């Protein structure tokens, strides 16, 4: 080596040392700190190549069970052909020496640690996940008596580690929801996610997806990876809120906490930007301390508390005073095995309300007659909202109360409302929209006709069963329902709701059951309502009801009804009008019933003699052939 080469080499070495020294004096940047944390007593979480891999040590490959023979892979959701890093079911030695398999939300076995906190959490975890066989009548994972009352819903969480699951049996075991692992870090896709999602939904379970967070990788990139895969499998709409799994059994050192917290916040914000939903945080007391140093920057999010074998309420990570979901350990499902057990802190209605639904105006109504309309955010999270009639001209941001509203033009016509949500001061959701017709024109309604009908006599004074019939149509919003009003003057007025619908532009015969007072002069009115809320009252028949006892065999009117009592010893009878048989009555029923109108027939003008003659026959199950007639009722229009 020449003298000049030696000098050049020495100068180069000097420059390198100065650069290294300067870099050290300047302090590590946040990004660098995330990539190369200061050496501590914590376990080194980097492989030989120096690649950050979260809480996974080494480069483990996918070793899950075999895939189903015919998994329904949606486009873009196919598993990567080459094996990708993935958590594997790790084993923790139990006190008995028998293996304990950790929950699927965890990707790493518990590492030795002198901390009293992690030791206590690990002890509870091992106890709650003990896989030793147990008698069928004994299960140490039974939660507290408050939960045993059935007030809370139970569910499971799964990943590819659990293999091919029969979700119908999960449902039969009483579970009503499932969270399914979808992704991890920024490249791994759980190969069972599409299959698990489809089968869980087919079994009737409410389903959601979770992502295993890697604190060494960019949070936004992880969120995009997660949402891309979940969307490709059809797991965004009608799904429970997304979950980010924040855990690390191995201590990683305080130097990483600030960057880890920032990356987690980036993940959360990116999920909101794409979905309008704030994800749920899954973590435990120890995990939250280890990954983000007990950051209080996430207390606005809902918590899925991992607390195995705890009594309710479970221990909560700092920043939360309540939980939405609680992972309690493992549960045994007959012929399926043991899966991670969870509770939801509410009932079935609360769980359904968490599912993502389409943004809608007036709960998806076709039309409205109001200018101020209620907006349903469909499970999205927001503190503020702004609206637009065209997607370009926007209102000011307004804080959301119990129900957000939008203003529509007064003129009739179809309008689209665009809305954008905001969470806090800067997070904005995608723009959503829905259309509705402003309709001020009420439906067209014909005058109703009234008639007697068979049926039990109602309790109270208004006891005579009648039916009202009319025609109605609405060309814009269709028909939503109707109401029948029977006004019998000083005796009183009765009202009956007539549910049903009809499409726009379709004339429909509407029939509604109602009741009238006996021996009264009455009037019937039909009130039809269209899908926009407009109503049309239409007056119809005026009629008179007359009650007669059995001795009064001569009747007048447009109709006559026979009032009788059915029972287990009753037989059959013929009904005669002016000596001519007009019908046969079957009065046998297994249980004695009260008086009812058992037969109705039309009459011509004038007086008529009505008779009820027993036939001496009966149903084979009857204990006799008796016929008990209580009287008659007539209706004259």
C-alpha positions in Angstrom: 0.0 0.0 0.0 1.5 3.4 -1.0 1.9 6.4 1.4 -0.9 8.3 -0.4 -3.3 5.4 0.0 -2.6 5.1 3.7 -3.2 8.9 4.2 -6.5 8.7 2.2 -7.7 5.7 4.2 -6.8 7.5 7.5 -8.7 10.6 6.4 -11.7 8.5 5.5 -11.7 6.7 8.8 -11.5 10.1 10.6 -14.5 11.4 8.7 -16.5 8.3 9.6 -15.7 8.7 13.3 -16.6 12.3 13.2 -19.9 11.6 11.5 -20.7 8.9 14.0 -19.8 11.1 17.0 -21.9 14.0 15.6 -24.8 11.8 15.1 -24.6 10.6 18.7 -24.3 14.1 20.1 -27.3 15.3 18.1 -29.4 12.5 19.5 -31.5 9.9 17.7 -34.4 11.2 15.6 -37.8 9.7 16.4 -37.8 7.5 13.4 -34.3 6.2 14.1 -35.3 5.6 17.7 -38.1 3.4 16.4 -35.8 1.5 14.2 -32.9 1.1 16.7 -34.0 1.4 20.3 -31.3 2.0 22.9 -30.0 -1.3 24.3 -31.6 -2.1 27.7 -32.3 -5.1 29.7 -35.3 -5.8 27.5 -35.3 -8.6 25.0 -33.9 -7.7 21.6 -36.7 -7.7 19.1 -34.7 -7.4 16.0 -33.5 -10.2 13.8 -30.0 -10.7 12.4 -30.7 -8.4 9.5 -31.8 -5.5 11.7 -35.4 -5.4 10.5 -38.0 -4.3 13.0 -40.6 -6.9 13.5 -42.7 -5.6 16.4 -42.9 -8.0 19.3 -41.9 -11.1 17.2 -38.4 -12.4 17.6 -36.8 -14.0 14.5 -38.6 -14.5 11.2 -41.3 -17.0 11.9 -43.2 -18.4 9.0 -46.9 -19.3 8.6 -47.4 -22.7 10.3 -51.1 -22.6 10.7 -53.5 -25.6 10.0 -54.4 -26.5 6.5 -56.8 -24.3 4.6 -60.3 -25.5 3.7 -60.6 -27.3 0.4 -62.7 -24.5 -1.2 -62.0 -21.2 0.5 -64.0 -18.4 -1.2 -61.1 -16.0 -1.9 -62.5 -12.6 -3.1 -60.4 -10.8 -5.7 -57.3 -9.3 -4.1 -57.7 -11.3 -0.9 -55.8 -14.4 -2.0 -53.1 -15.5 0.4 -49.6 -14.5 -0.6 -48.0 -17.5 -2.4 -44.7 -17.2 -0.5 -44.9 -17.7 3.3 -45.1 -14.4 5.2 -44.1 -13.7 8.8 -47.0 -14.7 11.1 -47.6 -15.4 14.7 -47.7 -19.0 15.7 -49.4 -20.6 18.6 -46.8 -20.5 21.3 -46.6 -22.6 24.4 -46.2 -21.4 28.0 -45.3 -24.1 30.6 -48.1 -24.3 33.2 -47.4 -25.1 36.8 -48.3 -28.7 36.1 -45.9 -28.9 33.2 -48.7 -29.3 30.7 -48.8 -26.8 27.8 -51.0 -23.8 27.7 -51.9 -22.2 24.3 -52.1 -18.4 24.3 -55.0 -16.5 22.9 -55.0 -15.9 19.1 -54.8 -12.1 19.6 -51.4 -12.6 21.0 -48.4 -13.2 18.6 -45.7 -13.9 21.1 -45.1 -16.0 24.2 -44.6 -14.4 27.5 -41.0 -13.5 28.2 -39.3 -13.7 31.6 -39.7 -10.4 33.4 -39.1 -9.4 37.0 -41.9 -6.8 36.9 -44.6 -7.6 39.5 -47.2 -6.4 37.0 -46.3 -8.6 34.2 -45.9 -11.5 36.5 -49.4 -11.1 37.9 -50.8 -10.7 34.4 -49.0 -13.7 33.2 -50.2 -15.8 36.1 -53.8 -14.8 35.5 -53.4 -15.5 31.8 -52.0 -19.0 32.4 -54.8 -19.8 34.7 -57.5 -18.5 32.3 -56.0 -20.4 29.3 -55.3 -23.7 30.9 -56.0 -26.3 28.2 -56.0 -29.4 30.4 -59.1 -31.5 29.9 -62.0 -30.7 32.3 -65.2 -32.5 33.1 -68.1 -31.2 31.0 -69.9 -29.8 34.0 -66.8 -27.9 35.2 -65.3 -24.8 33.6 -63.0 -22.5 35.6 -63.6 -19.7 33.1 -67.2 -19.1 34.2 -67.4 -15.3 34.6 -68.9 -13.5 37.6 -72.5 -14.0 38.6 -73.4 -10.6 37.1 -72.4 -11.8 33.7 -74.0 -15.2 34.2 -77.4 -13.5 34.4 -77.3 -13.3 30.6 -77.4 -9.5 30.5 -74.3 -9.3 28.3 -73.6 -11.0 25.0 -70.7 -13.5 24.6 -68.5 -13.9 21.6 -65.2 -15.2 20.4 -62.1 -14.0 18.5 -60.3 -16.2 16.0 -57.4 -16.4 13.5 -55.9 -19.0 11.2 -54.5 -20.8 14.3 -58.0 -22.0 15.1 -58.3 -23.9 11.8 -61.7 -24.7 10.2 -64.5 -23.6 12.6 -68.1 -24.7 12.5 -69.8 -21.4 13.2 -73.2 -22.9 13.4 -72.1 -24.7 16.6 -70.6 -21.4 17.8 -74.0 -19.9 17.5 -75.7 -22.9 19.1 -73.3 -22.5 22.1 -74.8 -19.0 22.7 -72.2 -16.8 21.2 -73.4 -13.8 19.1 -70.3 -12.1 17.7 -66.8 -12.8 16.5 -63.7 -10.8 15.8 -61.5 -12.2 13.1 -57.8 -11.6 12.5 -57.4 -10.0 9.0 -53.8 -8.7 8.9 -50.6 -8.1 10.7 -47.7 -5.5 10.2 -47.9 -4.2 6.6 -47.7 -7.3 4.5 -49.2 -10.3 6.3 -52.8 -11.4 5.5 -54.4 -14.1 7.6 -55.3 -16.7 5.0 -58.4 -17.8 6.8 -59.9 -14.3 7.1 -62.3 -14.4 4.0 -63.5 -17.9 4.9 -64.0 -17.1 8.6 -65.9 -13.9 7.7 -68.2 -15.5 5.2 -69.0 -18.5 7.5 -69.5 -16.5 10.6 -72.0 -14.2 8.9 -73.8 -17.2 7.4 -74.3 -18.5 10.9 -75.8 -15.2 12.0 -72.9 -13.9 14.1 -72.1 -10.2 14.1 -68.5 -10.0 12.7 -65.6 -7.6 12.8 -61.9 -7.6 11.8 -58.8 -6.9 13.7 -55.2 -5.9 12.8 -52.2 -7.0 14.8 -50.2 -3.7 15.2 -46.5 -3.5 14.6 -45.0 -0.6 16.5 -41.8 -0.6 14.3 -43.7 0.1 11.1 -45.6 3.1 9.7 -49.1 3.3 11.1 -50.8 4.7 8.0 -49.3 2.0 5.8 -50.5 -0.6 8.2 -54.0 0.9 8.2 -54.1 0.9 4.4 -52.9 -2.7 4.3 -55.6 -3.7 6.8 -58.5 -1.9 5.2 -57.5 -2.9 1.7 -57.7 -6.6 2.6 -60.8 -6.3 4.7 -62.6 -4.4 2.0 -61.6 -7.0 -0.6 -63.2 -9.7 1.5 -66.4 -7.7 2.0 -65.8 -7.0 5.7 -66.3 -3.2 5.8 -70.1 -2.8 5.4 -72.4 -4.4 8.0 -69.4 -5.1 10.2 -68.5 -4.3 13.8 -66.0 -1.5 14.3 -62.4 -2.3 13.3 -60.0 -3.3 16.0 -56.3 -2.6 16.4 -54.5 -5.2 18.5 -51.9 -3.5 20.7 -49.8 -5.9 22.6 -46.2 -7.0 23.3 -45.3 -9.5 25.9 -41.6 -8.7 25.6 -40.5 -5.4 27.2 -39.3 -3.0 24.5 -37.9 -0.2 26.5 -39.1 3.3 27.2 -37.2 4.9 24.3 -39.7 3.5 21.8 -43.0 4.6 23.5 -43.3 8.1 22.0 -42.8 6.8 18.5 -44.9 3.8 19.0 -47.7 6.0 20.3 -47.4 8.3 17.3 -47.6 5.4 14.9 -50.6 4.0 16.6 -52.3 7.4 16.4 -51.4 7.4 12.6 -53.1 4.0 12.3 -56.2 5.2 14.1 -56.5 8.4 12.1 -56.0 6.7 8.8 -58.8 4.3 9.6 -61.1 7.2 10.3 -60.1 9.0 7.1 -61.1 6.0 5.1 -64.1 4.7 7.0 -65.4 7.4 9.3 -65.0 5.0 12.2 -62.7 5.2 15.2 -61.2 1.7 15.8 -61.4 -0.1 19.1 -58.2 -0.7 21.0 -57.4 -4.2 22.2 -54.9 -4.3 25.0 -54.2 -5.1 28.6 -52.7 -3.2 31.5 -49.2 -4.6 30.9 -49.4 -4.5 27.1 -50.5 -0.9 27.1 -47.6 0.1 29.3 -45.0 -1.8 27.3 -46.1 -0.6 23.8 -47.0 3.0 24.3 -45.9 3.7 27.9 -49.4 4.2 29.2 -50.2 7.0 26.7 -53.4 8.9 27.5 -53.8 9.9 23.9 -56.3 7.3 23.1 -58.9 7.5 25.8 -61.5 8.8 23.3 -61.5 5.3 21.7 -63.4 2.3 23.0 -61.5 -0.4 24.8 -61.4 -4.1 24.3 -59.9 -5.1 27.7 -57.8 -8.3 27.8 -58.1 -9.5 31.4 -58.1 -13.2 31.8 -59.9 -14.8 34.8 -60.8 -11.4 36.2 -64.1 -10.6 38.0 -66.2 -7.8 36.5 -65.3 -5.1 35.9 -61.9 -6.2 34.7 -58.7 -4.2 35.3 -58.4 -1.5 32.7 -55.4 0.1 31.0 -54.7 3.7 32.1 -56.9 6.3 30.4 -60.1 4.1 30.3 -62.8 3.8 33.0 -65.0 1.5 31.0 -64.8 -1.3 28.3 -66.8 -2.2 25.2 -65.5 -5.7 24.9 -63.7 -7.9 27.4 -61.5 -11.0 26.6 -61.9 -13.3 29.6 -59.8 -16.3 28.5 -61.0 -19.4 26.7 -64.4 -21.0 26.4 -65.2 -24.6 25.5 -67.6 -25.1 22.6 -68.8 -28.7 22.2 -67.2 -30.5 19.2 -65.4 -27.3 18.2 -62.8 -27.0 21.0 -61.7 -24.0 23.0 -61.7 -20.5 21.5 -60.9 -17.1 23.0 -63.9 -16.0 25.1 -65.2 -12.4 25.2 -68.1 -10.4 26.4 -69.7 -7.3 24.9 -70.8 -4.6 27.4 -74.4 -4.3 26.1 -77.4 -6.2 24.5 -78.2 -7.3 21.0 -79.6 -4.0 20.0 -76.5 -2.2 21.1 -74.3 -4.7 19.2 -76.4 -4.2 16.0 -76.0 -0.4 16.4 -72.3 -0.8 16.1 -72.4 -2.3 12.6 -71.6 0.0 9.8 -74.8 0.8 7.8 -75.4 3.1 4.8 -75.7 6.8 5.6 -79.4 7.6 5.2 -82.0 10.4 5.4 -85.0 9.8 7.6 -83.9 6.1 8.2 -83.9 5.4 4.5 -87.4 6.8 3.7 -88.3 7.3 0.0 -89.8 10.7 0.6 -90.6 13.3 3.2 -92.9 16.3 3.6 -90.5 18.0 6.0 -87.7 20.5 5.1 -85.7 19.6 8.2 -84.7 15.9 8.0 -82.9 13.6 10.4 -79.7 12.0 9.3 -78.6 8.5 10.3 -74.8 8.3 10.4 -74.9 4.5 10.1 -72.5 3.7 13.0 -69.9 6.3 12.0 -68.2 8.3 14.7 -68.3 12.1 14.6 -68.3 15.2 16.8 -69.1 17.6 13.9 -70.9 17.5 10.6 -71.3 19.6 7.5 -73.7 19.1 4.6 -74.0 20.1 1.0 -76.9 20.1 -1.5 -74.5 19.5 -4.4 -71.2 18.1 -3.0 -69.5 21.4 -3.7 -71.1 24.2 -1.6 -70.8 23.2 2.1 -72.4 24.5 5.2 -70.3 25.4 8.2 -69.2 22.7 10.6 -71.8 22.2 13.4 -71.5 20.1 16.5 -73.6 17.0 16.5 -76.3 16.6 19.1 -78.3 13.5 19.8 -79.5 13.5 16.1 -77.9 15.4 13.2 -80.2 17.2 10.8 -80.1 18.7 7.3 -82.3 21.4 5.6 -84.0 20.6 2.3 -85.7 23.0 -0.2 -89.4 23.6 0.2 -90.2 22.8 -3.4 -91.2 19.3 -4.3 -88.6 17.1 -6.1 -85.7 14.7 -5.4 -82.7 16.0 -3.5 -79.3 14.5 -2.6 -77.8 15.4 0.7 -74.0 15.1 0.9 -72.4 15.0 4.3 -68.9 14.9 5.7 -68.1 14.0 9.3 -65.4 15.4 11.5 -63.9 13.8 14.6 -62.2 16.3 16.9 -60.5 19.3 15.4 -58.9 17.8 12.2 -60.0 14.2 11.4 -62.4 14.1 8.4 -64.3 11.2 7.0 -65.1 10.4 3.4 -68.1 12.2 1.9 -71.3 10.2 2.2 -74.7 10.9 0.6 -78.3 9.8 0.3 -81.3 11.0 -1.8 -84.9 11.7 -0.8 -88.0 13.1 -2.5 -89.7 16.2 -1.0 -93.4 15.4 -1.4 -96.3 17.6 -0.1 -99.1 15.9 -2.1 -101.3 13.6 0.1 -102.5 10.3 -1.2 -105.7 9.7 -3.1 -108.3 7.9 -1.0 -111.8 6.6 -1.8 -114.7 6.6 0.7 -114.5 3.5 2.9 -117.4 1.0 3.2 -118.1 -0.9 6.4 -119.3 -4.4 7.1 -119.7 -6.9 9.9 -117.0 -9.5 10.3 -116.5 -12.7 12.3 -114.4 -12.5 15.4 -114.4 -12.3 19.2 -116.5 -9.5 20.8 -114.1 -7.0 22.1 -113.8 -6.2 25.8 -115.5 -3.0 26.8 -118.4 -1.1 25.3 -117.1 -1.0 21.7 -117.4 -4.7 21.1 -118.9 -5.3 17.7 -116.3 -6.4 15.2 -116.4 -4.6 11.8 -114.2 -4.2 8.8 -113.6 -1.1 6.7 -112.5 -1.3 3.0 -111.3 1.5 0.7 -109.0 2.3 -2.3 -105.9 4.4 -2.0 -102.8 5.3 -4.0 -99.9 7.7 -4.0 -97.9 8.4 -7.1 -94.7 9.7 -5.5 -94.0 8.2 -2.1 -96.3 5.2 -2.1 -98.5 4.2 0.9 -97.0 3.6 4.3 -100.0 2.8 6.5 -103.5 3.9 7.5 -105.9 4.4 10.4 -109.6 3.7 10.7 -111.8 5.9 12.9 -115.3 4.8 14.0 -117.2 7.6 15.5 -120.4 6.5 17.4 -121.3 10.0 18.7 -121.8 10.3 22.5 -121.0 6.6 23.0 -117.4 7.2 21.9 -114.9 6.9 19.1 -112.5 4.0 18.4 -109.3 4.0 16.2 -107.4 1.2 14.7 -104.1 1.3 12.9 -103.9 -0.5 9.6 -100.3 -1.5 8.8 -99.1 -2.2 5.3 -97.4 -0.6 2.3 -97.9 0.0 -1.3 -95.5 1.0 -4.1 -95.7 4.4 -5.7 -98.4 4.7 -8.4 -100.2 1.5 -7.4 -103.9 1.5 -6.4 -104.4 -0.7 -3.4 -107.5 -2.1 -1.7 -107.0 -1.4 1.9 -108.9 -3.4 4.6 -108.7 -2.8 8.3 -110.4 -4.4 11.3 -112.1 -2.1 13.8 -114.8 -2.2 16.4 -118.2 -0.3 16.9 -120.6 0.2 19.7 -123.7 -1.9 19.8 -127.1 -0.2 19.3 -125.5 2.9 17.9 -125.4 5.3 15.0 -121.8 5.5 13.7 -119.6 6.9 10.9 -116.4 5.5 9.6 -113.4 7.5 8.3 -110.2 6.1 6.7 -107.0 8.1 7.0 -104.3 7.0 4.6 -100.7 8.1 5.0 -98.0 8.1 2.2 -94.3 7.5 2.5 -93.6 11.2 3.0 -95.9 11.5 6.0 -98.8 13.2 4.2 -102.3 12.1 5.2 -105.7 12.1 3.6 -108.9 11.6 5.6 -111.9 10.1 3.7 -115.3 9.8 5.2 -117.4 6.9 4.3 -120.5 4.9 5.4 -122.7 5.9 8.2 -124.2 2.8 9.7 -126.4 1.6 12.6 -125.8 -1.5 14.8 -128.6 -3.3 16.5 -128.2 -6.1 19.1 -131.0 -8.8 19.3 -131.5 -11.6 21.7 -132.3 -15.2 20.5 -136.1 -14.7 20.9 -136.1 -11.8 18.4 -135.9 -13.9 15.3 -137.1 -11.2 12.9 -134.3 -8.9 11.6 -133.8 -6.0 9.3 -130.7 -4.4 7.8 -127.9 -5.0 5.3 -126.2 -7.8 7.3 -126.8 -10.0 10.2 -124.3 -11.8 12.4 -124.8 -14.8 14.7 -123.3 -14.5 18.2 -122.5 -17.9 19.8 -120.1 -19.6 22.2 -117.6 -22.2 21.1 -116.5 -25.0 23.3 -115.1 -28.6 23.6 -118.7 -30.1 23.8 -120.2 -28.0 21.0 -121.6 -29.3 17.7 -122.7 -28.0 14.3 -125.7 -25.8 13.4 -127.3 -24.7 10.2 -128.2 -21.0 9.7 -131.5 -20.4 7.9 -132.9 -17.1 6.5 -136.6 -17.2 5.7 -136.4 -21.0 5.9 -133.5 -21.3 3.4 -130.2 -22.6 4.6 -127.4 -20.0 4.0 -124.6 -21.6 6.0 -123.2 -24.2 8.4 -121.5 -23.3 11.7 -118.8 -25.4 13.4 -118.8 -24.5 17.1 -116.3 -27.1 18.4 -113.0 -25.8 19.8 -110.7 -27.6 22.3 -111.0 -24.8 24.9 -114.0 -22.9 25.9 -114.1 -19.4 24.4 -116.1 -16.3 25.0 -119.0 -15.0 22.8 -118.1 -14.2 19.3 -119.6 -13.4 15.9 -119.4 -16.9 14.3 -121.3 -16.2 11.1 -122.2 -13.2 8.9 -124.6 -13.1 5.9 -126.0 -10.3 3.7 -129.7 -9.4 3.7 -131.9 -7.9 1.1 -134.2 -5.1 1.9 -137.1 -5.8 4.3 -137.8 -8.1 7.3 -136.3 -11.5 7.5 -136.7 -14.5 9.9 -133.4 -16.0 11.0 -133.0 -19.4 12.6 -130.1 -21.5 13.9 -130.9 -25.2 13.9 -128.6 -27.8 15.5 -127.7 -30.6 13.1 -127.1 -33.2 15.8 -123.6 -33.8 14.4 -120.2 -32.6 15.6 -116.5 -32.8 15.0 -115.0 -36.2 16.0 -113.1 -34.6 18.8 -116.1 -32.9 20.4 -117.7 -34.2 23.5 -121.2 -33.4 22.4 -123.5 -31.7 19.9 -124.8 -28.7 21.9 -125.3 -25.4 20.2 -125.4 -22.2 22.3 -126.6 -19.1 20.5 -126.3 -15.9 22.5 -128.0 -13.5 20.1 -127.7 -11.6 16.8 -126.3 -8.3 15.6 -127.4 -6.3 12.5 -125.7 -3.6 10.5 -127.7 -1.2 8.4 -126.0 1.4 6.2 
